[in-house]
């Protein structure tokens, strides 16, 4: 995937992670995109480690792995910022 695809997927994943874990977080849309992009990496790493799969493009497994990673990162972000 190209950089633009990562940004678009990061925006989608970050928004979905924010929808799953609503709350007041500092940072706005930029932090949401960055958490989404990083979540895709974390989700891909966890998926590869567990043998589930990896983030390879816009498909359902990749999207779910990326959302899972973004939710994990959002929870860690909230713990650190608290």
Secondary structure as UniProt FT lines:
FT   HELIX           3..20
FT   TURN            26..27
FT   HELIX           28..50
FT   HELIX           60..81
//
